[in-house]
Amino acid sequence: MTRQLKTLKNLLMLVLLLAAAQVIVGCQTPAPRLGHERAVLLNDQAAAELPEHPEKALKLLSEAQAAFPGLPAVRNNIGVCHMLEGRYWQAAIAFRQASAAAPNDPQPLYNLGRTFELAGNWPQAASYYERALRLAPEDLEITESLVRVYVKLDRPPSDIAPLARKALDMELRPEWIAWLSRYAQTDAEESRTGEPSPEAAPAEVAPGEK
């Protein structure tokens, strides 16, 4: 009888320990989820401040990074803030981190292209625009950006014209239609005036992840 009581006591202790462990796990698991939700909320608030208030947005993004480190959208938007302030080196680092965390997302690659274009490194800009376009072949802004950089690099018409025609099929803005039309024909050298393109699209701000 004593042995049975001891066995029952041990079983009861085991049940209590398992129950306590479940309570501990139940208390711990929501923490990462809450941190992720806060980071998404802060990222959305920061996105609403861009492009007008990059410094204010950067503070919100720093809080988001602390709440849940490593979200690609947060890193992308940190890069946008740095780029808007002319801190191209810091912007490139943030965009590369975002691209490494989300390798199938063309947005950070486009933003890298925009950063290097603004910094005057057109070959590097073209490389990133090309990579972004491979991920999003029907994206108008990426296509036009690549046309613009190819023109700056004085690439041959055979490189530029197919992209210009592709962009024309999607474009509705008269100023862009007029500019792209100058580069849409491979045999129309006289039409390639080197005239600057209409205003380039800004960096792409990433919405919060769900």
N, CA, C and O of each residue as an XYZ file, in Angstrom:
840
protein
N       0.833     -1.211      0.000
C       0.000      0.000      0.000
C       0.869      1.263      0.000
O       0.572      2.234     -0.697
N       1.938      1.234      0.786
C       2.839      2.387      0.850
C       3.496      2.630     -0.499
O       3.670      3.768     -0.935
N       3.858      1.516     -1.155
C       4.486      1.659     -2.482
C       3.493      2.257     -3.476
O       3.876      3.074     -4.314
N       2.225      1.860     -3.392
C       1.206      2.403     -4.299
C       0.990      3.898     -4.067
O       0.851      4.677     -5.010
N       0.964      4.278     -2.785
C       0.802      5.704     -2.473
C       1.973      6.520     -3.011
O       1.798      7.629     -3.516
N       3.175      5.944     -2.889
C       4.361      6.645     -3.380
C       4.294      6.796     -4.898
O       4.660      7.836     -5.446
N       3.819      5.737     -5.573
C       3.695      5.797     -7.029
C       2.676      6.847     -7.448
O       2.903      7.620     -8.379
N       1.539      6.858     -6.736
C       0.505      7.858     -7.046
C       1.030      9.282     -6.808
O       0.732     10.208     -7.563
N       1.810      9.424     -5.746
C       2.375     10.738     -5.435
C       3.320     11.198     -6.541
O       3.309     12.365     -6.932
N       4.138     10.272     -7.041
C       5.063     10.607     -8.125
C       4.316     10.981     -9.397
O       4.685     11.923    -10.099
N       3.247     10.219     -9.683
C       2.444     10.521    -10.876
C       1.792     11.898    -10.754
O       1.725     12.658    -11.720
N       1.309     12.204     -9.537
C       0.690     13.510     -9.324
C       1.699     14.626     -9.520
O       1.384     15.656    -10.116
N       2.909     14.427     -9.024
C       3.955     15.429     -9.200
C       4.289     15.617    -10.673
O       4.517     16.739    -11.126
N       4.317     14.519    -11.415
C       4.611     14.603    -12.844
C       3.536     15.379    -13.581
O       3.833     16.196    -14.453
N       2.266     15.115    -13.221
C       1.153     15.842    -13.849
C       1.251     17.327    -13.551
O       1.042     18.157    -14.436
N       1.570     17.670    -12.296
C       1.687     19.077    -11.918
C       2.831     19.761    -12.656
O       2.702     20.914    -13.069
N       3.945     19.062    -12.825
C       5.082     19.633    -13.546
C       4.744     19.875    -15.011
O       5.107     20.910    -15.570
N       4.053     18.930    -15.634
C       3.650     19.094    -17.034
C       2.682     20.260    -17.189
O       2.769     21.031    -18.145
N       1.753     20.381    -16.230
C       0.801     21.493    -16.286
C       1.519     22.826    -16.138
O       1.193     23.792    -16.828
N       2.497     22.877    -15.237
C       3.260     24.111    -15.043
C       4.054     24.473    -16.287
O       4.157     25.646    -16.647
N       4.613     23.463    -16.941
C       5.373     23.712    -18.167
C       4.481     24.277    -19.259
O       4.888     25.179    -19.991
N       3.273     23.756    -19.372
C       2.340     24.260    -20.388
C       1.966     25.704    -20.122
O       1.838     26.504    -21.049
N       1.788     26.041    -18.823
C       1.463     27.426    -18.468
C       2.604     28.354    -18.855
O       2.375     29.442    -19.382
N       3.856     27.914    -18.588
C       5.021     28.738    -18.920
C       5.124     28.958    -20.420
O       5.346     30.081    -20.873
N       4.963     27.881    -21.198
C       5.009     28.001    -22.658
C       3.898     28.890    -23.157
O       4.104     29.701    -24.059
N       2.708     28.746    -22.572
C       1.576     29.569    -22.989
C       1.801     31.038    -22.728
O       1.320     31.895    -23.469
N       2.550     31.329    -21.647
C       2.849     32.730    -21.341
C       3.927     33.294    -22.248
O       3.955     34.496    -22.511
N       4.821     32.427    -22.730
C       5.949     32.915    -23.504
C       5.641     33.063    -24.989
O       6.173     33.974    -25.623
N       4.818     32.218    -25.560
C       4.625     32.225    -27.009
C       4.011     33.503    -27.568
O       4.363     33.876    -28.687
N       3.117     34.200    -26.865
C       2.576     35.416    -27.479
C       3.585     36.541    -27.650
O       3.362     37.443    -28.458
N       4.711     36.511    -26.898
C       5.645     37.638    -26.932
C       6.178     37.924    -28.326
O       6.113     39.077    -28.752
N       6.709     36.935    -29.077
C       7.167     37.235    -30.428
C       6.052     37.743    -31.326
O       6.262     38.636    -32.147
N       4.867     37.170    -31.167
C       3.747     37.606    -32.009
C       3.402     39.059    -31.729
O       3.153     39.835    -32.652
N       3.389     39.429    -30.438
C       3.095     40.816    -30.082
C       4.184     41.753    -30.593
O       3.894     42.862    -31.040
N       5.451     41.302    -30.525
C       6.536     42.119    -31.052
C       6.409     42.319    -32.551
O       6.661     43.411    -33.060
N       6.016     41.260    -33.263
C       5.825     41.355    -34.715
C       4.693     42.319    -35.043
O       4.819     43.151    -35.942
N       3.586     42.205    -34.313
C       2.438     43.087    -34.576
C       2.808     44.549    -34.317
O       2.409     45.440    -35.066
N       3.570     44.784    -33.254
C       3.988     46.168    -32.958
C       4.913     46.691    -34.048
O       4.805     47.846    -34.463
N       5.819     45.840    -34.509
C       6.737     46.262    -35.568
C       5.976     46.606    -36.849
O       6.295     47.590    -37.516
N       4.983     45.806    -37.190
C       4.174     46.076    -38.387
C       3.428     47.397    -38.232
O       3.378     48.197    -39.166
N       2.848     47.626    -37.057
C       2.118     48.873    -36.810
C       3.042     50.083    -36.923
O       2.696     51.077    -37.560
N       4.225     49.993    -36.297
C       5.177     51.100    -36.362
C       5.671     51.330    -37.784
O       5.877     52.472    -38.196
N       5.860     50.246    -38.534
C       6.285     50.388    -39.931
C       5.224     51.110    -40.755
O       5.547     51.967    -41.578
N       3.957     50.762    -40.531
C       2.885     51.440    -41.261
C       2.813     52.920    -40.903
O       2.571     53.764    -41.766
N       3.023     53.228    -39.635
C       3.037     54.633    -39.219
C       4.197     55.376    -39.867
O       4.053     56.524    -40.288
N       5.345     54.716    -39.944
C       6.502     55.338    -40.588
C       6.260     55.552    -42.071
O       6.616     56.597    -42.616
N       5.653     54.562    -42.729
C       5.374     54.678    -44.162
C       4.469     55.874    -44.456
O       4.595     56.522    -45.494
N       3.557     56.153    -43.526
C       2.652     57.293    -43.713
C       3.385     58.630    -43.618
O       2.878     59.648    -44.087
N       4.569     58.633    -43.017
C       5.355     59.865    -42.881
C       6.258     60.119    -44.086
O       6.860     61.187    -44.197
N       6.352     59.155    -44.977
C       7.254     59.270    -46.118
C       6.509     59.696    -47.366
O       5.360     59.297    -47.560
N       7.138     60.505    -48.227
C       8.534     60.967    -48.142
C       8.727     62.293    -47.414
O       9.841     62.814    -47.368
N       7.662     62.844    -46.846
C       7.762     64.204    -46.307
C       8.619     64.302    -45.052
O       9.340     65.285    -44.882
N       8.560     63.322    -44.180
C       9.237     63.434    -42.882
C      10.116     62.209    -42.627
O       9.769     61.365    -41.801
N      11.241     62.104    -43.320
C      12.067     60.900    -43.174
C      12.673     60.726    -41.786
O      12.814     59.595    -41.322
N      13.035     61.818    -41.109
C      13.638     61.688    -39.780
C      12.615     61.174    -38.770
O      12.941     60.347    -37.919
N      11.399     61.658    -38.864
C      10.340     61.166    -37.979
C      10.060     59.692    -38.268
O       9.876     58.892    -37.352
N      10.033     59.351    -39.546
C       9.810     57.959    -39.922
C      10.925     57.063    -39.412
O      10.671     55.941    -38.975
N      12.157     57.551    -39.464
C      13.302     56.745    -39.036
C      13.223     56.421    -37.544
O      13.614     55.329    -37.131
N      12.730     57.340    -36.744
C      12.569     57.062    -35.314
C      11.552     55.946    -35.092
O      11.771     55.054    -34.273
N      10.454     55.999    -35.817
C       9.440     54.944    -35.700
C      10.001     53.598    -36.156
O       9.705     52.561    -35.562
N      10.800     53.622    -37.198
C      11.375     52.388    -37.721
C      12.418     51.807    -36.775
O      12.571     50.589    -36.690
N      13.123     52.660    -36.073
C      14.071     52.182    -35.064
C      13.332     51.461    -33.946
O      13.808     50.444    -33.441
N      12.177     51.980    -33.558
C      11.353     51.298    -32.560
C      10.841     49.962    -33.106
O      10.798     48.966    -32.383
N      10.458     49.949    -34.371
C       9.982     48.706    -34.988
C      11.081     47.663    -35.025
O      10.833     46.483    -34.775
N      12.292     48.094    -35.337
C      13.440     47.181    -35.383
C      13.728     46.604    -34.002
O      14.106     45.439    -33.878
N      13.551     47.418    -32.965
C      13.779     46.938    -31.604
C      12.686     45.968    -31.172
O      12.951     45.010    -30.447
N      11.449     46.222    -31.621
C      10.331     45.359    -31.237
C      10.416     43.987    -31.885
O      10.083     42.980    -31.260
N      10.864     43.944    -33.142
C      10.956     42.667    -33.860
C      12.023     42.831    -34.935
O      11.716     43.251    -36.051
N      13.261     42.507    -34.617
C      14.369     42.758    -35.551
C      14.244     41.957    -36.843
O      13.810     40.806    -36.856
N      14.641     42.613    -37.923
C      14.852     41.877    -39.168
C      13.720     41.850    -40.158
O      13.844     41.188    -41.188
N      12.604     42.543    -39.904
C      11.533     42.542    -40.895
C      12.018     43.206    -42.188
O      12.527     44.325    -42.134
N      11.876     42.557    -43.340
C      12.346     43.157    -44.598
C      11.712     44.515    -44.884
O      12.387     45.427    -45.362
N      10.411     44.654    -44.594
C       9.737     45.928    -44.859
C      10.336     47.054    -44.038
O      10.486     48.173    -44.529
N      10.680     46.763    -42.787
C      11.277     47.783    -41.920
C      12.657     48.172    -42.443
O      12.986     49.356    -42.515
N      13.456     47.182    -42.806
C      14.790     47.478    -43.333
C      14.698     48.256    -44.641
O      15.491     49.167    -44.877
N      13.741     47.905    -45.488
C      13.555     48.649    -46.743
C      13.245     50.116    -46.455
O      13.823     51.012    -47.070
N      12.339     50.351    -45.524
C      11.919     51.722    -45.268
C      12.988     52.523    -44.521
O      13.053     53.745    -44.655
N      13.822     51.842    -43.738
C      14.994     52.520    -43.169
C      15.887     53.015    -44.305
O      16.410     54.128    -44.254
N      16.055     52.180    -45.328
C      16.835     52.594    -46.493
C      16.219     53.786    -47.199
O      16.930     54.691    -47.636
N      14.887     53.789    -47.313
C      14.206     54.926    -47.949
C      14.498     56.217    -47.189
O      14.769     57.252    -47.798
N      14.442     56.157    -45.866
C      14.723     57.350    -45.056
C      16.136     57.866    -45.309
O      16.341     59.065    -45.503
N      17.101     56.962    -45.304
C      18.487     57.386    -45.544
C      18.656     57.954    -46.948
O      19.366     58.941    -47.140
N      18.006     57.334    -47.926
C      18.139     57.805    -49.299
C      17.555     59.207    -49.463
O      18.139     60.056    -50.137
N      16.402     59.441    -48.844
C      15.771     60.757    -48.937
C      16.629     61.848    -48.301
O      16.554     63.014    -48.687
N      17.436     61.458    -47.331
C      18.314     62.413    -46.651
C      19.699     62.490    -47.302
O      20.580     63.195    -46.810
N      19.888     61.761    -48.408
C      21.162     61.803    -49.109
C      22.247     60.936    -48.508
O      23.416     61.066    -48.871
N      21.877     60.045    -47.584
C      22.855     59.139    -46.976
C      22.850     57.833    -47.774
O      22.297     56.823    -47.339
N      23.473     57.878    -48.942
C      23.341     56.777    -49.893
C      24.036     55.496    -49.420
O      23.560     54.396    -49.698
N      25.145     55.634    -48.715
C      25.849     54.445    -48.231
C      24.982     53.680    -47.235
O      24.826     52.464    -47.338
N      24.412     54.418    -46.256
C      23.541     53.772    -45.270
C      22.291     53.199    -45.936
O      21.806     52.132    -45.558
N      21.775     53.926    -46.936
C      20.597     53.434    -47.652
C      20.901     52.115    -48.348
O      20.109     51.175    -48.286
N      22.048     52.052    -49.010
C      22.409     50.825    -49.725
C      22.538     49.644    -48.767
O      22.121     48.532    -49.093
N      23.109     49.877    -47.599
C      23.246     48.795    -46.617
C      21.873     48.276    -46.205
O      21.651     47.066    -46.160
N      20.951     49.192    -45.903
C      19.612     48.784    -45.472
C      18.864     48.044    -46.581
O      18.199     47.041    -46.322
N      18.973     48.536    -47.809
C      18.286     47.868    -48.917
C      18.876     46.481    -49.177
O      18.146     45.546    -49.504
N      20.188     46.351    -49.033
C      20.804     45.032    -49.219
C      20.350     44.061    -48.141
O      20.126     42.883    -48.419
N      20.212     44.549    -46.909
C      19.697     43.700    -45.840
C      18.263     43.270    -46.127
O      17.898     42.116    -45.905
N      17.450     44.207    -46.623
C      16.065     43.875    -46.954
C      16.007     42.860    -48.087
O      15.192     41.937    -48.058
N      16.869     43.028    -49.083
C      16.880     42.095    -50.209
C      17.348     40.711    -49.780
O      16.818     39.705    -50.251
N      18.340     40.653    -48.888
C      18.818     39.360    -48.396
C      17.743     38.636    -47.608
O      17.648     37.409    -47.659
N      16.922     39.400    -46.871
C      15.846     38.794    -46.083
C      14.646     38.418    -46.935
O      13.869     37.544    -46.552
N      14.482     39.063    -48.082
C      13.349     38.771    -48.979
C      13.867     38.731    -50.413
O      13.617     39.658    -51.184
N      14.590     37.664    -50.782
C      15.286     37.627    -52.079
C      14.361     37.624    -53.299
O      14.814     37.904    -54.408
N      13.086     37.315    -53.116
C      12.154     37.297    -54.243
C      11.347     38.588    -54.369
O      10.438     38.681    -55.195
N      11.678     39.562    -53.560
C      10.979     40.846    -53.587
C      11.776     41.826    -54.453
O      12.930     42.112    -54.134
N      11.198     42.348    -55.532
C      11.944     43.281    -56.387
C      12.106     44.675    -55.786
O      12.938     45.456    -56.248
N      11.319     44.989    -54.762
C      11.301     46.352    -54.221
C      12.657     46.819    -53.699
O      13.108     47.895    -54.091
N      13.329     46.054    -52.826
C      14.642     46.534    -52.364
C      15.662     46.647    -53.489
O      16.522     47.528    -53.459
N      15.576     45.767    -54.481
C      16.498     45.849    -55.612
C      16.242     47.113    -56.435
O      17.180     47.783    -56.866
N      14.967     47.429    -56.648
C      14.643     48.694    -57.329
C      15.203     49.877    -56.545
O      15.794     50.793    -57.117
N      15.008     49.844    -55.231
C      15.495     50.947    -54.402
C      17.017     51.035    -54.405
O      17.575     52.130    -54.336
N      17.689     49.896    -54.485
C      19.142     49.913    -54.633
C      19.535     50.575    -55.955
O      20.467     51.376    -56.003
N      18.818     50.234    -57.022
C      19.084     50.881    -58.301
C      18.889     52.381    -58.231
O      19.692     53.150    -58.759
N      17.812     52.790    -57.572
C      17.534     54.226    -57.440
C      18.630     54.909    -56.619
O      19.051     56.020    -56.942
N      19.087     54.246    -55.564
C      20.132     54.819    -54.716
C      21.420     55.035    -55.499
O      22.018     56.109    -55.435
N      21.845     54.011    -56.239
C      23.096     54.143    -56.990
C      22.938     55.115    -58.159
O      23.902     55.777    -58.545
N      21.738     55.207    -58.723
C      21.518     56.199    -59.778
C      21.664     57.609    -59.209
O      22.310     58.462    -59.819
N      21.069     57.854    -58.050
C      21.185     59.175    -57.425
C      22.628     59.486    -57.047
O      23.051     60.642    -57.072
N      23.374     58.449    -56.697
C      24.776     58.639    -56.331
C      25.683     58.774    -57.547
O      26.878     59.035    -57.400
N      25.130     58.600    -58.747
C      25.910     58.762    -59.968
C      26.630     57.517    -60.432
O      27.429     57.575    -61.367
N      26.358     56.381    -59.787
C      26.983     55.117    -60.194
C      26.009     54.390    -61.119
O      25.289     53.490    -60.686
N      25.990     54.780    -62.388
C      24.995     54.253    -63.321
C      25.184     52.781    -63.658
O      24.187     52.069    -63.780
N      26.415     52.284    -63.815
C      26.543     50.838    -64.067
C      25.964     49.990    -62.941
O      25.295     48.988    -63.192
N      26.223     50.397    -61.696
C      25.682     49.632    -60.565
C      24.167     49.766    -60.508
O      23.467     48.804    -60.192
N      23.658     50.959    -60.813
C      22.206     51.163    -60.850
C      21.561     50.252    -61.885
O      20.534     49.629    -61.616
N      22.166     50.174    -63.071
C      21.626     49.315    -64.129
C      21.591     47.861    -63.676
O      20.626     47.146    -63.947
N      22.638     47.422    -62.989
C      22.705     46.038    -62.524
C      21.547     45.711    -61.583
O      20.933     44.650    -61.695
N      21.252     46.619    -60.660
C      20.156     46.359    -59.715
C      18.794     46.466    -60.395
O      17.891     45.686    -60.091
N      18.634     47.429    -61.321
C      17.374     47.505    -62.058
C      17.145     46.233    -62.875
O      16.017     45.749    -62.963
N      18.193     45.696    -63.466
C      18.073     44.461    -64.246
C      17.623     43.301    -63.360
O      16.763     42.510    -63.744
N      18.212     43.214    -62.178
C      17.817     42.142    -61.258
C      16.373     42.309    -60.803
O      15.631     41.331    -60.703
N      15.975     43.552    -60.527
C      14.589     43.800    -60.121
C      13.614     43.450    -61.241
O      12.542     42.896    -60.998
N      14.002     43.780    -62.471
C      13.116     43.526    -63.603
C      12.949     42.031    -63.861
O      11.893     41.593    -64.317
N      13.982     41.253    -63.572
C      13.848     39.803    -63.723
C      12.805     39.239    -62.756
O      12.132     38.256    -63.067
N      12.677     39.860    -61.593
C      11.675     39.419    -60.624
C      10.288     39.977    -60.917
O       9.281     39.365    -60.561
N      10.234     41.139    -61.566
C       8.948     41.786    -61.867
C       8.988     42.317    -63.296
O       9.086     43.526    -63.501
N       8.912     41.425    -64.288
C       9.115     41.840    -65.686
C       8.056     42.797    -66.227
O       8.282     43.443    -67.251
N       6.914     42.900    -65.567
C       5.863     43.804    -66.048
C       5.769     45.090    -65.236
O       4.796     45.831    -65.368
N       6.749     45.360    -64.412
C       6.720     46.565    -63.578
C       7.143     47.776    -64.409
O       8.252     47.821    -64.942
N       6.253     48.747    -64.512
C       6.502     49.916    -65.361
C       7.638     50.778    -64.828
O       8.508     51.191    -65.595
N       7.645     51.057    -63.522
C       8.664     51.944    -62.966
C      10.064     51.353    -63.120
O      11.016     52.070    -63.430
N      10.182     50.050    -62.903
C      11.491     49.416    -63.060
C      11.932     49.471    -64.518
O      13.089     49.771    -64.812
N      11.007     49.182    -65.427
C      11.330     49.198    -66.857
C      11.797     50.582    -67.287
O      12.817     50.709    -67.964
N      11.064     51.615    -66.901
C      11.438     52.978    -67.284
C      12.754     53.399    -66.636
O      13.546     54.125    -67.238
N      12.979     52.945    -65.418
C      14.250     53.281    -64.754
C      15.423     52.669    -65.502
O      16.472     53.296    -65.652
N      15.242     51.444    -65.969
C      16.321     50.800    -66.714
C      16.549     51.501    -68.050
O      17.695     51.666    -68.467
N      15.487     51.914    -68.723
C      15.635     52.694    -69.955
C      16.426     53.963    -69.670
O      17.352     54.309    -70.403
N      16.051     54.653    -68.597
C      16.699     55.927    -68.263
C      18.198     55.746    -68.028
O      19.005     56.540    -68.512
N      18.570     54.702    -67.287
C      19.986     54.475    -66.989
C      20.730     53.997    -68.234
O      21.875     54.387    -68.460
N      20.089     53.162    -69.034
C      20.725     52.743    -70.290
C      21.026     53.945    -71.179
O      22.075     54.000    -71.821
N      20.104     54.912    -71.215
C      20.337     56.130    -72.001
C      21.535     56.885    -71.426
O      22.380     57.361    -72.184
N      21.620     57.002    -70.101
C      22.753     57.689    -69.479
C      24.072     56.983    -69.781
O      25.118     57.619    -69.916
N      24.002     55.653    -69.886
C      25.200     54.868    -70.169
C      25.518     54.798    -71.665
O      26.519     54.210    -72.072
N      24.645     55.409    -72.475
C      24.805     55.384    -73.931
C      24.843     53.952    -74.464
O      25.654     53.612    -75.326
N      23.953     53.130    -73.932
C      23.859     51.760    -74.416
C      23.289     51.762    -75.830
O      22.594     52.710    -76.196
N      23.551     50.747    -76.631
C      23.074     50.734    -78.019
C      21.550     50.667    -78.109
O      20.885     50.185    -77.193
N      21.006     51.157    -79.225
C      19.547     51.119    -79.398
C      18.963     49.724    -79.262
O      17.824     49.570    -78.821
N      19.724     48.711    -79.634
C      19.206     47.346    -79.539
C      18.933     46.939    -78.090
O      18.120     46.049    -77.841
N      19.608     47.584    -77.132
C      19.337     47.330    -75.711
C      18.161     48.162    -75.207
O      17.365     47.707    -74.385
N      18.069     49.387    -75.713
C      17.100     50.340    -75.167
C      15.719     50.177    -75.789
O      14.714     50.198    -75.078
N      15.661     50.015    -77.104
C      14.382     50.042    -77.810
C      13.375     49.006    -77.320
O      12.209     49.358    -77.139
N      13.758     47.750    -77.095
C      12.752     46.778    -76.617
C      12.145     47.170    -75.276
O      10.950     46.981    -75.049
N      12.965     47.713    -74.398
C      12.452     48.156    -73.101
C      11.540     49.371    -73.254
O      10.503     49.469    -72.597
N      11.939     50.291    -74.125
C      11.114     51.485    -74.347
C       9.757     51.112    -74.919
O       8.733     51.659    -74.508
N       9.746     50.176    -75.873
C       8.462     49.741    -76.452
C       7.601     49.039    -75.405
O       6.386     49.230    -75.354
N       8.238     48.239    -74.587
C       7.510     47.542    -73.525
C       6.871     48.544    -72.561
O       5.717     48.382    -72.165
N       7.629     49.581    -72.185
C       7.098     50.607    -71.296
C       5.967     51.386    -71.949
O       4.983     51.733    -71.295
N       6.110     51.661    -73.248
C       5.056     52.393    -73.958
C       3.733     51.648    -73.945
O       2.671     52.268    -73.908
N       3.789     50.328    -73.976
C       2.555     49.537    -73.947
C       1.807     49.681    -72.628
O       0.605     49.422    -72.565
N       2.514     50.097    -71.566
C       1.890     50.232    -70.246
C       1.664     51.674    -69.828
O       0.851     51.945    -68.944
N       2.378     52.604    -70.457
C       2.415     53.985    -70.002
C       1.189     54.770    -70.467
O       0.717     54.602    -71.591
N       0.680     55.638    -69.571
C      -0.456     56.502    -69.894
C      -0.112     57.991    -69.772
O      -0.861     58.834    -70.266
N       0.998     58.324    -69.130
C       1.342     59.727    -68.909
C       1.949     60.328    -70.180
O       2.919     59.789    -70.713
N       1.392     61.428    -70.665
C       1.845     61.995    -71.945
C       3.334     62.318    -71.977
O       3.989     62.087    -72.993
N       3.885     62.851    -70.877
C       5.293     63.247    -70.892
C       6.207     62.028    -71.007
O       7.254     62.085    -71.651
N       5.805     60.943    -70.386
C       6.602     59.721    -70.497
C       6.448     59.071    -71.867
O       7.413     58.533    -72.408
N       5.256     59.115    -72.424
C       5.032     58.570    -73.770
C       5.905     59.300    -74.776
O       6.522     58.681    -75.643
N       5.954     60.634    -74.654
C       6.767     61.424    -75.579
C       8.250     61.077    -75.434
O       8.964     60.955    -76.429
N       8.706     60.921    -74.191
C      10.120     60.623    -73.976
C      10.477     59.216    -74.443
O      11.488     59.027    -75.120
N       9.679     58.254    -74.098
C       9.963     56.866    -74.478
C       9.923     56.677    -75.991
O      10.665     55.864    -76.541
N       9.061     57.426    -76.655
C       8.931     57.290    -78.106
C      10.231     57.624    -78.826
O      10.475     57.125    -79.925
N      11.064     58.458    -78.221
C      12.341     58.811    -78.837
C      13.306     57.630    -78.881
O      14.248     57.618    -79.674
N      13.067     56.645    -78.030
C      14.020     55.533    -77.897
C      13.421     54.190    -78.291
O      14.047     53.148    -78.096
N      12.218     54.210    -78.843
C      11.508     52.954    -79.110
C      11.905     52.289    -80.420
O      11.555     51.131    -80.649
N      12.633     53.001    -81.292
C      13.007     52.444    -82.600
C      14.511     52.206    -82.657
O      15.300     53.114    -82.394
N      14.899     51.002    -82.995
C      16.332     50.671    -83.038
C      17.046     51.360    -84.195
O      18.263     51.536    -84.142
N      16.312     51.757    -85.246
C      16.950     52.347    -86.418
C      16.732     53.852    -86.504
O      16.931     54.453    -87.560
N      16.322     54.463    -85.392
C      16.031     55.904    -85.415
C      17.025     56.633    -84.519
O      16.649     57.201    -83.494
N      18.289     56.613    -84.912
C      19.337     57.243    -84.108
C      19.101     58.729    -83.910
O      19.406     59.281    -82.853
N      18.550     59.380    -84.945
C      18.371     60.823    -84.837
C      17.353     61.196    -83.774
O      17.340     62.333    -83.301
N      16.493     60.243    -83.389
C      15.476     60.552    -82.382
C      16.006     60.414    -80.965
O      15.333     60.803    -80.011
N      17.214     59.861    -80.818
C      17.774     59.645    -79.484
C      18.520     60.911    -79.065
O      19.725     61.043    -79.284
N      17.799     61.812    -78.475
C      18.337     63.132    -78.181
C      19.121     63.190    -76.881
O      19.847     64.158    -76.653
N      18.999     62.191    -76.028
C      19.651     62.259    -74.722
C      18.949     63.195    -73.763
O      19.480     63.507    -72.697
N      17.764     63.646    -74.130
C      17.006     64.544    -73.261
C      16.645     63.829    -71.967
O      16.242     62.667    -72.000
N      16.783     64.506    -70.818
C      16.453     63.852    -69.551
C      15.009     63.362    -69.531
O      14.119     63.960    -70.137
N      14.803     62.266    -68.823
C      13.456     61.708    -68.719
C      12.597     62.596    -67.829
O      13.129     63.442    -67.111
N      11.284     62.421    -67.864
C      10.444     63.074    -66.857
C      10.873     62.636    -65.464
O      11.712     61.749    -65.312
N      10.297     63.259    -64.464
C      10.715     62.996    -63.086
C      10.629     61.506    -62.770
O       9.615     60.854    -63.019
N      11.713     60.994    -62.219
C      11.771     59.571    -61.905
C      10.872     59.248    -60.729
O      10.579     60.100    -59.890
N      10.444     58.004    -60.688
C       9.631     57.558    -59.562
C      10.464     57.565    -58.290
O      11.666     57.306    -58.336
N       9.839     57.859    -57.157
C      10.591     57.842    -55.893
C      10.889     56.413    -55.463
O      10.453     55.448    -56.091
N      11.644     56.303    -54.375
C      11.883     54.987    -53.784
C      10.564     54.373    -53.354
O       9.628     55.085    -52.990
N      10.491     53.062    -53.398
C       9.250     52.374    -53.037
C       9.232     52.083    -51.548
O      10.147     51.466    -51.002
N       8.162     52.545    -50.902
C       7.976     52.324    -49.472
C       7.238     51.010    -49.282
O       6.242     50.743    -49.955
N       7.735     50.186    -48.355
C       7.143     48.873    -48.145
C       6.066     48.949    -47.063
O       6.317     49.479    -45.981
N       4.875     48.427    -47.342
C       3.843     48.363    -46.302
C       4.191     47.312    -45.278
O       5.085     46.494    -45.499
N       3.491     47.326    -44.155
C       3.738     46.344    -43.112
C       3.381     44.943    -43.566
O       2.506     44.754    -44.411
N       4.064     43.970    -42.999
C       3.804     42.560    -43.334
C       2.698     42.036    -42.443
O       2.615     42.373    -41.262
N       1.861     41.216    -43.019
C       0.750     40.632    -42.258
C       1.112     39.226    -41.830
O       0.314     38.554    -41.177
